[in-house]
Amino acid sequence: MGKIIHIQGRLQKLPPDNLITSGPWEFRRACWRTPFFTQMLRPLAEKLDPSGEPAASIPPHFTLNRGVACTIQAMYAIRRDEMRMRQTYYLVGLTDCMINQVNPVLRTDILRAMYKKVFAMKADFNIHWHGSLDQVLLPIDSRFYDDAAYRSTIRSAATLKALYRTIRDGTDEMFDILSLEYIFFCPWLGG
């Protein structure tokens, strides 16, 4: 009869000990040795031991290195400001369009306008990519986002305004998916 039942813990789930921010994107400290940010599906990440003990095995994940390393570092730096994060991810989408896409509009002198916009935004947000720029958009599983359809829409945009709208809509949708479906782990600092 003298046993105390703690109802508080049963009613609400406490945040894990390694939580850095829970929104708009969830960032946690990694409990394994990694020099890179890691992106993991939420259900898989929830199975990891949140106590900070080193993980015996790591579930499937994306290692965010090369071009996406600069992207996630920029997003982490502004992790508490959703509007700025969305604007930054739009810049990432514009940059991806310039390096990985083919669009007839960008084969004209209108390309100069896009370059000016991207370089002005890069200066405003103080974001720079170094090294390989093969990929700057964060990876998303195909069951959540149809990347081929997005890229097809970019290829078929007839005006610069339509191209900007397509990239804005696409990056906003990607941002929401990354927020809902993934957890990001920061590089392991030891300890």
C-alpha positions as CSV (number, residue, x, y, z in Angstrom):
1,M,0.0,0.0,0.0
2,G,2.9,2.3,0.6
3,K,4.1,2.2,-3.1
4,I,3.9,5.6,-4.8
5,I,2.8,5.5,-8.5
6,H,4.2,8.4,-10.6
7,I,1.5,9.2,-13.0
8,Q,3.3,12.2,-14.5
9,G,5.8,9.9,-16.3
10,R,3.0,7.8,-17.8
11,L,1.0,10.7,-19.1
12,Q,3.7,12.5,-21.0
13,K,6.8,11.1,-22.7
14,L,9.9,12.9,-21.4
15,P,12.3,14.2,-24.1
16,P,15.5,12.2,-24.5
17,D,18.6,13.2,-22.7
18,N,20.4,13.9,-26.0
19,L,17.8,16.3,-27.4
20,I,19.2,19.6,-28.6
21,T,16.1,21.0,-30.3
22,S,12.7,19.5,-31.0
23,G,11.6,21.8,-33.7
24,P,11.2,22.8,-36.4
25,W,13.8,20.1,-37.1
26,E,14.8,17.7,-34.3
27,F,18.5,17.7,-33.5
28,R,20.1,15.3,-31.0
29,R,23.6,14.6,-29.9
30,A,24.8,11.3,-31.4
31,C,25.7,8.5,-29.0
32,W,28.2,7.0,-31.4
33,R,31.4,8.1,-32.9
34,T,30.8,10.1,-36.1
35,P,32.5,13.1,-37.6
36,F,29.4,14.0,-39.6
37,F,25.8,14.9,-39.1
38,T,23.5,12.0,-39.5
39,Q,19.9,11.9,-40.8
40,M,17.7,9.0,-39.6
41,L,14.1,8.1,-40.0
42,R,12.2,9.1,-36.8
43,P,10.9,5.5,-36.0
44,L,14.4,4.1,-36.2
45,A,15.9,7.0,-34.2
46,E,13.3,6.5,-31.5
47,K,14.7,3.0,-30.9
48,L,18.1,4.3,-29.9
49,D,19.0,4.4,-26.3
50,P,18.5,8.1,-25.3
51,S,20.6,7.8,-22.1
52,G,23.8,8.7,-24.0
53,E,25.3,5.2,-23.8
54,P,27.2,4.3,-26.9
55,A,25.0,2.5,-29.4
56,A,26.0,-1.1,-30.1
57,S,24.6,-0.8,-33.7
58,I,23.3,2.1,-35.7
59,P,20.1,1.7,-37.7
60,P,20.1,2.6,-41.4
61,H,20.8,6.3,-41.9
62,F,22.2,9.0,-44.2
63,T,25.7,10.3,-43.4
64,L,25.6,14.0,-44.3
65,N,29.0,14.7,-45.8
66,R,30.4,16.6,-48.9
67,G,27.8,19.1,-50.2
68,V,25.1,18.3,-47.8
69,A,27.5,18.7,-44.9
70,C,27.5,22.5,-45.5
71,T,23.7,22.5,-45.9
72,I,23.0,20.8,-42.6
73,Q,25.6,22.9,-40.8
74,A,23.8,26.0,-42.0
75,M,20.5,24.6,-40.9
76,Y,21.8,23.7,-37.5
77,A,23.2,27.1,-37.0
78,I,19.7,28.7,-37.3
79,R,17.8,25.7,-35.8
80,R,15.5,27.8,-33.7
81,D,14.3,30.1,-36.4
82,E,11.9,28.3,-38.7
83,M,11.3,31.2,-41.2
84,R,15.1,31.6,-41.7
85,M,15.5,27.9,-42.0
86,R,12.8,27.8,-44.7
87,Q,14.5,30.7,-46.6
88,T,17.9,29.0,-46.3
89,Y,16.4,25.7,-47.6
90,Y,14.9,27.7,-50.5
91,L,18.4,29.0,-51.2
92,V,19.6,25.4,-51.2
93,G,17.0,24.5,-53.8
94,L,18.1,27.4,-56.0
95,T,21.7,26.3,-55.7
96,D,20.7,22.7,-56.5
97,C,18.9,24.0,-59.6
98,M,22.0,25.9,-60.8
99,I,24.3,22.9,-60.4
100,N,22.2,19.9,-61.0
101,Q,19.3,20.9,-63.3
102,V,18.7,21.6,-66.9
103,N,16.0,24.2,-67.8
104,P,15.6,26.1,-71.1
105,V,15.1,29.4,-69.2
106,L,18.5,29.1,-67.6
107,R,20.1,28.8,-71.0
108,T,19.4,32.4,-71.7
109,D,20.8,35.6,-70.2
110,I,18.1,35.2,-67.5
111,L,20.6,32.9,-65.8
112,R,22.5,36.1,-64.6
113,A,19.4,37.1,-62.6
114,M,19.3,33.8,-60.8
115,Y,23.1,33.9,-60.1
116,K,22.7,37.4,-58.6
117,K,19.8,36.2,-56.5
118,V,21.6,33.2,-55.2
119,F,24.8,35.1,-54.4
120,A,22.9,37.8,-52.7
121,M,21.1,35.3,-50.5
122,K,24.3,33.4,-49.8
123,A,25.9,36.7,-48.6
124,D,22.8,37.5,-46.5
125,F,22.6,34.1,-44.9
126,N,26.4,33.7,-44.6
127,I,26.2,30.2,-46.2
128,H,28.9,28.8,-48.3
129,W,29.5,25.3,-49.8
130,H,33.0,23.9,-50.0
131,G,34.3,20.9,-51.8
132,S,32.1,18.6,-53.8
133,L,28.7,20.0,-54.8
134,D,27.2,16.9,-56.3
135,Q,24.3,17.2,-53.9
136,V,23.2,20.0,-51.7
137,L,19.5,19.1,-50.9
138,L,19.2,16.7,-48.0
139,P,18.2,13.1,-49.0
140,I,14.6,12.0,-48.6
141,D,13.3,8.5,-49.0
142,S,11.3,8.1,-52.2
143,R,8.2,7.0,-50.3
144,F,7.9,10.5,-48.8
145,Y,8.9,12.6,-51.8
146,D,8.9,12.1,-55.5
147,D,12.2,13.7,-56.5
148,A,11.8,12.7,-60.2
149,A,8.5,14.6,-60.4
150,Y,10.1,17.7,-58.7
151,R,13.0,17.7,-61.2
152,S,10.6,17.2,-64.1
153,T,8.6,20.2,-63.0
154,I,11.8,22.3,-62.8
155,R,12.8,21.2,-66.3
156,S,9.4,22.2,-67.7
157,A,9.1,25.7,-66.0
158,A,8.6,28.2,-68.9
159,T,9.5,31.4,-67.0
160,L,11.9,32.4,-64.3
161,K,8.9,33.2,-62.0
162,A,7.5,29.7,-62.6
163,L,10.9,28.2,-61.9
164,Y,11.2,30.2,-58.6
165,R,7.7,29.1,-57.6
166,T,8.4,25.4,-58.4
167,I,11.6,25.5,-56.3
168,R,9.8,27.4,-53.4
169,D,6.9,24.9,-53.4
170,G,9.3,21.9,-53.6
171,T,11.7,23.1,-50.9
172,D,8.8,23.9,-48.6
173,E,7.4,20.4,-49.0
174,M,10.8,18.9,-48.5
175,F,11.3,21.0,-45.3
176,D,8.0,19.7,-43.9
177,I,8.9,16.1,-44.7
178,L,12.3,16.5,-43.1
179,S,10.6,18.0,-40.0
180,L,8.1,15.2,-39.6
181,E,9.9,12.1,-40.8
182,Y,13.6,12.6,-39.7
183,I,15.8,13.2,-36.7
184,F,19.2,14.7,-37.2
185,F,22.2,13.7,-35.0
186,C,25.1,16.0,-34.5
187,P,28.7,14.9,-34.9
188,W,30.0,13.0,-31.8
189,L,32.2,15.1,-29.7
190,G,33.3,12.4,-27.3
191,G,33.0,12.5,-23.6
